Amino acid sequence: MCPKRYVIKKKLGQGAYGCVAGAVDEQGGKPVAIKKVRGAFDDVTDAKRILREIRLMRSLNHPNVLGLYDLLRPPSLEHFKDVYIVTNRMDQDLQSIVFSKTPLSEVRPQYGVHVSSL
């Protein structure tokens, strides 16, 4: 389902709403993360949460908050079951930072903290 523009490199993690893979955007050579939300419309409450996440990511523009890089379109409405959200690739997610013993400095969010939930 992933366009040839994105070359998948490895699985980065698994969460409540899907899995995240590391990839490279061949058009710009930029590292990205692609979150696949499987069966996004199976549950109305979950579908609303996913839509809310996409809308927030699309509207936020701040160096310390992960924004929406791309949203992959389905091949057709009949096959629109999964949602693919593309973001900039970060070194860590928010959960690993929260539970880390390392103190959080002022500059740390600017160096790779992924604040979007999985």
Buried (B, 14 or more C-beta within 10 A) or exposed (E): EBEEBBEEEEEBBEBEBBBBBBBBBEEEEEEBBBBBBEEBBEEEEBBEBBEEBBEBBEEEEEEEEBBBBBEBEEEEEEEEEBBBBBBBBBEBBBEEBEEEEEEEEEEBBEEEBBBBEB
